[in-house]
Amino acid sequence: MARRNKYSALSPDFQQKKLEEQKRTFSKTVLFNAKERAVIEQYCKKYCIRNESAFIRETVIQRILEQMGEDYPKLF
């Protein structure tokens, strides 16, 4: 059975706009020391993570969103 594209029922203009919004155009460089790099490699090997960039990006964004949720102003 062929996989269906989740955007197949949407207009081509909407599909193109969605792809442009998701395109990554900014970069950030992070440096690790030998021990930090070894820990990352060991973790990725243990949990079969093939894309370290995506893993690090998702981990950072997840932490930022958690912190923003905790800092949300409360009325009481």
Secondary structure, 3 states (H helix, E strand, C coil): CCCCCCCCCCCHHHHHHHHHHHCCCCCCCCCCCHHHHHHHHHHHHHCCCCCHHHHHHHHHHHHHHHHHHHCCCCCC
